[in-house]
Amino acid sequence: MSPIPRRSLLKAVAVAGAAAQFSRALGTPDAQAATGPDPVRLGWLEDGGLGAAPGSTVGVPWPRSVHGPGQTFALQDSTGKAVPVQSWPLAYWPDGSLKWTAHAVSSDASGFTLTAGEPAAPEARVTVERGGGTIRVSTGVVAVKVGTNGSALVKSVTRGTTEIARDGRLVLVRQPEIEDEDQGAEKFEHFESAISGAEVEQDGPVRAVVRVDGKHRKGGRSWLPFSVRLYFYAGADSFRMVHTITFDGTQEPGKSSGDFVRGLGVRFTVPMRDAAYDRHIRIGGEGTGLLREAVQGITGLRRDPGAAVQAAQFAGERLPDPSTWDQRVTTRLQYIPRWGDYTLSQLSADGFTLRKRTKKGHGWIAAGGGRRASGFGYVGGPSGGLSFGLRDFWEKFPAQLDVRHAHTDEAEVTLWLWSPEARPMDLRFYHDGMGQDTYAEQLEGLNITYEDYEPGFGTPYGIARTSELLFWANESTPAPEELARQAAAVRLLPQLAAPPRQLIGAKVFGPGLYSEPDRSTPAKAKIEDHLDFLFTYYKDQVEMRRWYGFWDYGDIMHSYDPVRHQWRYDVGGYAWDNSELSPDLWLWFAYLRSGRADIFRFAEAMTRHTGEVDVYHLGQWAGLGTRHGVQHYADSAKQQRIANTTYRRYYYFLTADERVGDLMHANVDSDETFLALDPLRKIRTEPYTPDRHALSIGFGTDWSGLVSAWLTEWERRGPKWEKARARVLSTMETIAAQPNGFVQGSGLYDLDTGRFAVAAAPVVGVSHLSAVFGLNELCAELIDLVDMPAFKTAYLDYCRYFNATKAEQAARYGTDFGTLLLFQGHSRLDAYAAVQTGDAQLAARAWTKFYASDGYTESSPWKTEKLSGPVTLVPGSEADWVYTNDTALYGLAAIENLALLGDRMPS
């Protein structure tokens, strides 16, 4: 079931009213009637508008107390014409007013204006009907029957009275044995989707969402859970599928038998009603390139049916009756081959091949190839056909598109998320442990490769991956220009966005922590140049280093090896970054202030990856993420800091994405994970057994992950929002009550009460990592939301003394903080405290630590060097002084310091 069902506005009023009764310790402003905010201008991230996509949904933030929970919204295009819009609340301020709202649109206008008001009704609204084991959704153009049991998620797709496709199901090929090199014989098992439940999450008038859950089944075995959402928009001839699988198979290092996925896909049956020469195949190549063929081609023959006939077939138009052709062709049609099967395989990010054959049992003929395919295709004819596409097709290789049996009455289309022609999905841990059987040996391993190994911990069990697909029900074969528009929508799904000014003015995500880029002074311009350099460098490195693949796309590497001129992809904890020190936050803050589409897309891919692949969703470690490593799940450090809801919130609130909403809600009870695994088990010097009423939880990396989930559930008014709100308040209160506040470092947490025990004696337990996983950003939000002076004082003390001298630390706490690192990254804490307290010395120290401590400095090279063979595998560039830890910290410190203290920069 959906964890957060959509509420009507009336129910939202009731919920928000209940929230207002719990105003203790909340920063509740006077809830006076708003005089009316300025209209919000909404635009497309990239040029081209909605294009051929079915619709778009955007999240819009509002300042506190501006709109009550029952507010409705109206939309106009740039000419002032009313545009139908469907709106619903995403989050509330503590006083019950709207904080974030979502708005669904199916208009192709170039821009919009959003205001309070009554929405226009769509001419053809989305409707949803339930009954007879199906959920019937109509967009006004196409009707889709969604299955609630059995194997077919999509029972039928019709346009008018014409059935375009049927029996849309999920397919899985399991290879029970994996063989190295050329030994052994391959065997396969074929599974199909088995639905366990279906639920309508939205039912119009502009947008409808249906969620279908289940597993892949063959005989008595069911495995590889799936969660699929289908999105429908008013007036659209298409729909979108968001497809998630969670790996629950067995793969053990050193063993060749197990659950190896050989193919994973989505399959539809497409009725073929037209004559063979009127059946059209379109396969996307590079860009908007297309293979344009007919099942039975009548061009290029020895005899000419006529120029107009040939041109019509190439255009995808219905041919005139064969009796009107040159009879030397008509009488010999039965001797022209019918090509029923096509396959495009993208087995790497750098190449695809295309082939075809007449039918099963006959040889394949090469039909072309190229570098990077669009992931788009079409099969059908003048009486209707299905277009289909897989987003991030080559980026998440190995992928494949199949058309089968197009010469028969029923063609079959399969979009392979994992190509069956690739090597099996091998997720086994990558080494044999190398004798690291004890904690002492594992710590020695950590000291050489930076990998925290532990037997049995490098398991993929419970990781997930989400893919996006699009389908169009065409009344006839589309013109080439329309096919190009459809392919473009697959490659770059259009997204509406609110401008940076609205995000900044609403004071969401930490009020005052980001501002629009400002190059008004040489010093500011130089920092802006550095920020642009870093983002561009990472974007280029993704391409040069081929950070692509089904499980890898979206992540970046942790550290560089200047000797090999290569990122340390094979060296323990220096390989995949897995959100270490919050590059996710850096990217999202960079987008929030700039509105840049390229930054949004980079951050989007990272959010999809880190929230799915780097986190466990099933099993004993569900709710925990994995520290950086050679494989995304390899390291034995399974921690809250990687599962951190903070990294997901931005994408969710900007797009209303339901899958990311699932991930955030799943973390609400992740405090229970501290019963399952002690994150400090290898370095404790005193005996410790996890106790439900006395769990050792740190106030930095641990609590920031927990409180972000609680805060988000509270804001969203999710099913557990009251518990979540209580946890936010009780943990804030009991951290503030510690003898040394945040400096105490950790406390004993009671799962039942949601409170930390207040320590009897002060302790200094400061780590350089405590505040670099979103703590500053979260505390800035909490201090703005919750009126709790003791908490504010405790956090500002932490900010004030982290970068202080040892003497200042000792004078305040009786002892200094020991050896610390990451002073540049912590300069943003100085900046925040300086603004909160008005302390000019703190403001000056913020810039001193930013410019002259560790991390990047003005004397850093701030340029790349060109590379080519034989130094490196492919030509490109390197900045061997760039490391992702430093990049994330510099990026966040630069953005926040400029926003907070840009007017107090040193001359």
N, C-alpha and C positions, 0 to 999 in steps of 0.2 A: 504494500500500500504506500501511497505518497505520504511522507512524514508530515507535510504541512499542506493540508487541503486548502484550496482556494476559498476565501470567505466572501460572502456578499458584503456590500458596504454597510448594510444594516447590522450584520453580525460584527463587522469591524468596529462600529460605533459602540456596541455592547462590550466588546473586549477592551477597547481603549478606555471606556468608562470605568471598568473594573480596575484597570491599571492605575487610573488616577487616584483611586482610593488608597493605594500603597505609596504615598508620597514621602514617607520617612526617608530621610537622607538623600532625597532626589533634588537635583537642581531644577526645580519647577518654576519657570517664569510665569509672569501674569499671563493668563490665557485670554488676553483681550482679542477682540475680533481684529483680524488683519485688515489693513487698509487696502490690501491688494498688491501682491508682488508683481514685478515686471514680467511680461510674457517671456517664456523660455523659447529660444530659437533652437530647433533641432535640425541637424544636418547629417549627411552621410559621411562616414569615415573616408571613403574613397569616392572619386568621381563616378558617375554612371547611375546613381539612384538605385532603386530596387532591382532594376533589370528584370530578369526572368525568375527571380526568387519568389517564393510564395508570400513572404511578408517579413517584417522585422519587429523586434521588441526591444525597447530601450528603457533603462532605468533613469529616473530624474530625482535629484535630491532637492529638499526644500528646507529653508531655515526654520528653526524652532518656532512653533506657535503660529505659523502662517496659515496652514490649512488644517481644519479639523478632520477627524477620521472619516466623515461621511462626504467629503468634498468630491464632486464630479469634475471632469475635465473635458475641454473641447479642443479641437485641433483644426487649424486652417493651413492651407498651402500658401505659397508665396503670393498668389493672386487674391488671397482673402476668401477663397472658396472653402466651405466647411468640408472636413475630411473625417470619415468615420474612424473612431478610435475606441479601443477597449482598455480600460484602466483598472488597476487594482493596487492595494497597498503592499509594499515590500517591507517597510520598517516604520516604526513609530519612535518619536521622541518620548522621554519619560513622562511628559505632561499629556501624552495621548495624541498630540498632533502628528501629522504625517511627516516622516523623515525622508522616506524614499517611496516613489510610486513607479509602477511599470506601465508602459503604454505600447499596445500592439497596433501595428499599422500595416495595411496591405496596399497602400497607394504608392505610385511611382513618381510622385512630385519631387522636385529638386530640393525642397526644404519645407519646414513646417514651423508653425508658431503654436505653442501649448499655453493654454490659459485655463483658469477656473471657469466652468460653465457646463452646459448640457451637451453631451456628445451627439454628433450626427449619427443617424442609423445607416448602416450599409444597405445598398440596394439589394444585394444578395448576401444575406447573413449566413454565418456558419450555424448549422443546426446539428444536434446530436440526439439520437434516439436509441434506446436500449430495449432489447428483447430478443427472444429466440436464439440465445447463445451468441449474439453479435452486438456490437456497438456500431451503429450506422452514422457516419459523419458526412455531411454535405457542405461543400463550400459555395454552393450555388452554381458551380460549373462542373465539378466532379463529385461523385459519391463513393465513399470507401466503407466497406464493411470490415470491421476489426473483430478478430476472433477472441473469444473469452475462454476457450478451451481447445484441446486438440493441438495440431502442429502449425496451422496457418495463422500467423499474426494478422495478415491482411487477406481476408477471404476473397475480396473482389475489389476492383477499381473500375468504375464505369463513368463514361462521359455521355450525357444524354441517355440514349438507350443502348449504347455500344459498350460492351465489356472490353476494357483496354488491357487489363491484367488480372490474374487471379493467383490464389495459393501462394501468397508471399510468406515464406518461411525462412528459418535460419538453418544453415547446414554446417556440419562439423565433420572433418575427417581426422580420425585418431590413428596414429601409427604406434602400435604397442611396443615396438622394438626399434631402437636407433642403432645404426651400424656405422662404424668409422671406415673411412676410405671406401674400398670397393668390395667389402666383404658382406655376406649375408643376402637374404632375400626380403624385400619389403612387403609388408602386409598392411592392409588398411581396414578400418571399421568406420562405417558411415552413421552419423547421428543426425537427428533433426530436432527442431524446437518442440518442446512440450510445455504448453502454457499452464502456469499455476494460478494466474489471476490477471485480471484486467480492470482498470479503473479510469473513469473520466475525471481528469483534474481541472479542466476548463471546458465550458460548453458554449462559447460565443459571447457576443455576436460577431466579433472580428476574428477571434482566435479560439481554437479548440485544441486541447491536449489530451491524448489518451496514453496511459502507461500500461505496458504489458510485461509481466515477469514470468520467469520459468527457468528451465534447464534444458540442455541438449540430451536427448534420450535415444537409446537403442536397446530394444528388448527390456530387460530388467534393470539396466543401469542408466541413471541420470546424473549428469555432472556439468560442469562449466556453466554456472548460473548466468542468466542474462537479464538485463533490464532495458527495455526499449521504449522510447517515447516517440509518438507520432504527432506532428504539429501540422495544423490546418489553418488557413487564413481565408477570410471572406473573399469570394470572387477569384480565387486562385485556381489554376489548372494543375497545381503541383502540391506536393506535401514533403515534409522533411522528416527524416528518421534520425534519432540520436540513440546509438547502439552501444551498450556497455556490457562487457563480459568480466567476470571475476574468476581468476584461475584457482581451482580447487583440486587440481590433479596432483599426482605423485611423480616427482622426478628426483632421484637420488644420485649424488655424485658418485662416480665410479661404476654405476650400473647402467646397462644398456636397455633394460626394460622399464617401462613407465608410461605415463600419459603424455605423449608427444603429439602436439597439434600439427597436423600436416596441411590442413586447410580449414579456413573459417570464413563463412560468407553469408550473404543474403540472396535468396533465389526467388524469382517470380516466373510464373507461366504466362506467356503472352499469346492469345489467340491470333492466328494468322488467317485472314479471310480473303486476302487478295490473291490474284494470280501470281505465280512465281516471279514473273518479270515486273510486277508491281510491288514486290516486297523489298523494302529498303533497309540496308544496314549502314549505320553511321558509327564510326569509332573515332574518338578524339585522339589526336596526336599531340604535337607540341603547340602550346598556345591555344589558338582557336582552330588549329589545323584539324582536318577531318579526312578519314577514309570514307568515300561516298560510293557505295556500290549497291547493286541489286542482287537478290538471291540468284536470279537468272539474268545475266547481263546480255543486252542486245547491242552493245557498242563494241567496236573493234572487230566485228565479225568479217568473214570473207565476203559476205553479202550484206548490203546496206538496207536496213528497213526504212530509211528516210531520215534526213537530218533533224526534222522536227521530232521524230520519235526518239531518236538518240538524246537530243537535248532535254526532252521531257523526262526521260528516265534519270539522267544525271541530276536534274533539278528536283527529283522526288515527286513528280506529278503523275497522275493517272495517265496511262498510255491509251491512245485511241484503240478501237477494236482492231485486233490483228488482221482482220479481213481487209483493212485499209492500208496495210503495209505492203511493201514489196513481197510478193508471194514466195519468192525464193527463200525468204527468211521464215515466213509464216508456216510454210509446209515442213520446215525442218526444225521447229522449236523443240521437239522432243529430243534432239541431239545436242542441245546446248546444256552444259552442266548446270546443276542447281547447287549452289554453295550454301550448305545448311549450318556449318559450324565456323565460328570465328573466335580467336583467342588473342588478347593483348596481355602480355606478361611484363610487369615492371619488377624485376628481381633485384635491382639496385637503384640508387638515386641517380644513376648516370646512364641508364639505358633501358629501352623497352623493345620488344620484338612483337610483331603482328603476323599471324598466320591464319590460314583457312583451309577447310577441306569440304568435300561434298557431303560426307556423312561418316558415321562411326565405322571403323574397319577399313578405311581408305586413307591414303597418305595425305599428310599436311603439305601445303604449299606456302612458301614464304610470301608475305604480303606487305612487307616493309618494316620499318623500325625507326627509332630515333632516340633522343636522349631522355626527355621527361614528358610523359603523357599526362593529359588533363584529367584522366579518370572518368571520362564521359562517354556515353554511347546511346544508341537508339536502335530499336527494331520495330518494324511496322509497315504501314502502307497507306494508301489514300483513304482507307476506311478507319484508320486510327492506329496509334502505336505508342509505345512506352519509351520515354527518355529516362536515363538513369545516370547517376554520378556518385562518386566516392570522393569526399573532400580529403585534401592532403594525400593524394594518391601516391605520388612518388616520394614525398617526404616520409611517409610511413610504410615504405616498402618492407617486405615483398607483397605486392598487390597484383590483382589480375581482374580482367573482365572477360567473361565467357558469354557467347551466344551459341546455343545449341538447337538443332532441329528446326531451323528457320524454314526449311523446305517442306515441313509437314504442317498439319493443322494447328500445332501448338509448339511455339518456340519456347525456349527456356533461357532465362537471363540470370547469370550469377555474378554478383560483385564480391570478389574475394578480398577480405580484409587481410588475410594471410594466404598467399598463393600456394596451391597444392604442388606447384612446380618448383617451389623453393625447398631448401633444406627444412627438415622438421623444426618446430619451435623448441629449441634446446635451452632450457632454463636451469640446467644443473649448475651447482656451484662450481667455480672455475679451478679450484685446487684441492689437494687432498689433506689439507691441514698442516702439513709440514712439521708434524710433531708437537703442535701447540695444544697439548691436552690439559694443561693446568692454567689457572689465572696468571701465574708468574710467567709462564712461557708466552701466553697471549700478550701480556704487557711488553715483553721483549719484542715480540713481533710488531706491536704497535710502535715501538721505538725505532724500528728500521723501515717499515713500509707505510706506517701511519694507518694501517688497517687493524681494526678491533675485531679479531677473529674469535669465534667460539663454535665448537662442533654443533651442527644441526641448526644454526641460526641463519645461515645463508639460504633461506628457502623462499621460493616465489609464491608459496601457498597463501592466497588471500590478496594478492595484488590485482589491479584492475586496469582496464583500458577502454576508453570511449572513442567511438568513431561517428562521423556524421555523413549521411547520405541524402540525396535528393531524387525525387521521382516526378515526372511530368506525364499526365494523361493527355496525349495530343489527339485532336479530332482527325488529323491527317499528318502525313510526313511534313514536318516543319521546313520552311525555307532555310537555306544555309545561314542566313543572317540571324534567324531565330535560334537555330541550333548553336550558333556561336555565342549568343546571349545566355543560353542555358549552360553551356560549358563554362562561361565566365562566372556564372553564379556558383557553380561547383567549386571552381578554383578559389574564389574569393567571395564568401557569403556576405552579401551587403548587410551593413550594420548601421543603424541610427545611433547618434550620440548627442549628448548634451555638451555644451561648450565648457571649457575650463572655468570661465567666469561664473557659471552657475554652480559648479562643484566647489569652487573656492568660497563663493558667497554664502552657500548653504552651511559652511563650516562642518562638513562631514570628514571623516577619516583623520581626525586630529586637527582641530581648528588652528589655523595659522601656520601649519607645518609645511605648506607648499604655496607657491605663488607663480604667476605666469613668468616665463622667461623674460629677463630684463638685461639689456645690453647698454644701459644708459651711461655706464662708467667703464673705463678700461678694466678695472678689477672685476666687475661683474661680467663683462664680456669675456674675459679670459676664463672664468669658471664655466660659463656657458659653453665655450669652445671645448673645454676639457670634457664636459658631460656629453657633448655631441661626439667627440672623438671616441670615448669609451663605448657608447652604444653602437656606433658604426663599426668599431673594431669587432665587437662580439657578433654582430650581424654578419660580418664578413667571415669570421672564423667558423660560424656554423656551416657556411658554404665550403670554405677551403678544407676544413677538417671532416666534412661530411658527417656532421652530428645529426644524422637522420636514422630512420628505422622505426618499426612498429612500436617497440618498447622504449626507444631512446629519444625520439623527436620531441623537442621542447626543452630538454635539459642542456646544460652547458658544462664545461669541464672546470675543475677546481683549481689546478695549479699547472704551471708551465715548466718544461724541462729545457733550459736554454742550450744544453749540450747537444741534445738530439733535435733541437728546433721543432719540438713536438710537445703537445700537452701530455700530461702524465696519465694517459688513458689506461695504462696497465700497472700502475703503482698504487696499490692499496687505497688509502683514504685521500689520495691526490687526484683521483679520476673523476667520475661523475659528481656533480656538485650537490644535488639533492637539497637545494634550498639553504645550504650552509651560509650563515650570516646574512641571509635575506636578500638575495638578488631579486626575488619576486617583488619585494617591497620597493626596491630601487626602480624597477621597471614600471610598476604601477604608479608610483609617485611621479616618475618622469612623464607618464601619459597624462595623469590628472592635471598637471600644470601646463602641458603643451597641446593636448588633443591630437598628437601626431598618430596617424594611422599605422605607420611602420612599427612604432613602439607598442601600440595596442596589440597588433598581431603577434609580435614577439612574446609579449606578456601573456596573451591568450594561450599560445602553444605551451608556454611554461606552466600555466595554471592547470591546463588539461593534463599535462604530464605529472607534475609534482603531486597533485591531489589524488591521482589514480595509481601511478606506478610506484611512487616512493612511499606509499602508505599501505598498511594492511586493512582489508575490509572484512575479512573472515578469519576465523581461527583464534589461537590463543593471544595473538598480538593485535587483534582488531582494534583500531583506534590509535595505533602507534605508527610512526614512520621510521625509516632507516637512514642512518648517517651516511655521508658521502662515501663512495667506493667504486670498485671496478665494475660491479653489477649493482643495479639500483636497490637490490635487496640483500647484498652480500654481507654488509657489516653487522656485527652482533649488537651494536648500539641501537636498540629500538626505542625511540624517544618521542615525547610529546612535541618537541621543538620542530620536528619535521612534519608531523600531522597538523601543525598549527593552522587553525581556522583563519587566522589573520591573512594568510596568503591567498585564500579563496574569496574573501569578502568583496574585494574590488570587482572582480569579474562578475560575481553574482549580482551585486547591486547595480552595476552598469548595464547588465543584459537580462536580468531576471532568469538566468539559466537554471532550470529545475535540477539538472544532474548535480551541479555544484551545490545547490541548495541541499540535496540529499547528503552530500559529503559533510557539510557543515553541521547539519542536524545530527548525523551519526556520531559526532564528537561530544555531544552534550554530556554523556555519561563516561567520557574517557578518563575521568579521575579513577574509575574502577581498574584501569590498566595498571595502576601502581600496586595492586594486589598480585597481578600476574607476573610482574617483572620489576626487579629493583635496578634502576639505572646506574646505581653506584656500587653494584655488587662486587666488582673487581678491585675496588680501591678502599673499601671500608676497613677500618682498623678495629672497630668494635662490632660485636655480634649484632646482627639485625635480621629480624624476621618480619615481613610485611604484616602489619596489624591493621585491621579495618578501622580501628579507632585511633591509630597513631601511625599514619603513613608518612614517611619522610619525603617531603615535596619542596623543591627549591622555589624561591620567590621570583626567579628570573626565567630561565628557559622552560621550566615546568609550568609555573603558574601562568605565564603569558600565553602558553598554548591552551590551557584550561579556560582561562577567563575570556579569551577571544571567542571560544565556542559558546560560553554562557551568555556573554554580551550579545552575540548575534542571535541566539535563540530568543532572548528577551526582546530585542528590537523587532524581530520578525513576528513576535507573538506566536511562536511555534507551540506544538503540543505540550512542551515542558517548560514554557516560558516562566511560569511562576517559580518553579524550582531553580531555573537558571538565574533569574533575578536575585533570588535569595542567596545563591552561591556567589554571585558577583559582590553583593553587599557584605556578606559575612566574611568572605576572604579579604576584601579590602579592609574591613574593620579590624580583623585579627592580625593582618600584616602590620597595620598602623600601630597596633597595641604592643608589638614586640619591643623589647628593651632598646634594640637598635634599628627598629623598623626594617626597611629593605636591606640594610647593611647586615642584619642578622643572618641573611643568606638563605635559610630554610626553616621549616617548622614541621611539627607533627600534625597531620591533617586527619580529621574525623570524617569518614565518608557519610555517616548518617546525619551529622549536624551541619556539615559543610563549613566547619570552622577550624582554624589553626589553634592549637593550644598555645597560650602565651608563655614563653620561656621564662624561667625564674631568674636567669642571669643573662647579661648582655654577651653576645658573641659577634665577632667580626668574621663574616663568611662571604667575602666579595670575590666574584669571578669576572674576568674580562668578557666572558660569554653571556653573562646574565641579561644584559640589556640589548643584545644585538640580534635577537630573534623577534623583534617587534614590540619589545616592552615599552620603549619610549612613545611609540605611536599609540599603543593601547592606553597607556597611562594618561597621555594628553587627552584622549577621548573620554576616559573615565572621569578625570578631574573636571572636564567640561560638563559631563552628564550628571554627576553625583556630587551633591553638596556634602562632602565629608572632609572637613579641614585637617583632621589628624592624618588622613591618608595623603592628602596633598603635601603636608609638611614632611611626612616620611619619604615620599618620593623625591621632593625637591632637595632634601638632605642627601639622598643618594646621588642625585645629579650634581650637587655642589661639591661633594667630596671625592668622587671617583677620580677626577682629573686634578684634584688638589695635591699639594706637596705631602710627602710622608709626615712632615712635622704637623701640618694642619690636620691630617687624618688622625694622628696620635693625640693631638690636643683635644679633638672632639670625641674620639671613641676609646681612648686609652691605649690604642695600638694602631699601627699603620695597616694598610691593606695588603702589604706584601708586594710581590712582583706582579705588575699588571701589564697589559698590552692594549692595543687598539684605541689609542688616545684620540686619533683623528676621528674615528667613528663615534667616539663618545663626546666629541665637541658639540654635537647636536643636543646632548643633554645639558651642557653648559648654556647653550643658546636658549633652550626652553626655560631653564631655571632663571636665566637672566631676565627674560620677558615677564615671567610670573612674579618675580620679586623686585624688579626694577634695579637690579644690582649691576652697576656699570663695570665693576671689576670682573664679574662673571662674563659679561658681554665681551670684554677685551680678551679674556682667557679663551673664550670659544674660538675666536679667530686665531689666536696664537696656537692653540692645539690643532686647529684645522690646517694652518699653513706650515707649522714647524714642529711636528712631533714624530709620528710614524706615517705609514701609508704613502700616498702620492704627495709630492711637493711641486712647487713651481719649477724646481730644477730637474724634475723627471723629464725624460725625453719628449713625451707628448707627440710621438710620431712612430710610424712603423718602418720596418726595413723590408725590402723586397727579398723573396726567397725563390729559388728555382733549383732544378736538378744540377748536380747530384746531392745537394744538401737536403732536399726535402722531397717527399713523394710527388706532390703536385705544385705548380707555381702558385705563389701567393705572397703573403706578408706576415710578419711577426712583430710583436712588441714584447720582447722577452722579459720586460720589467712589469708586465701586467699580470695580476693574479686576481681571481674572482673574489676572494675575501676582501682585498683592498678595494676592488671596484665597487662592490656593494656598499661598503662603509663610506667610501669617498662620495659615491653618488647620493646616498641618503643624507650625509652630513652637508654636502654642498647645497642640496635642494632645501633642506630645513634651515640651515644657517642663513641662506639668502632670504628665505621667507620671513624668518624671525628677526634677523639682525642685518638685513641688507643695507639699511640706512646707517649702520654703525661699523662699516668695514674700515680697516686701517688704511690710511692714505699711502 
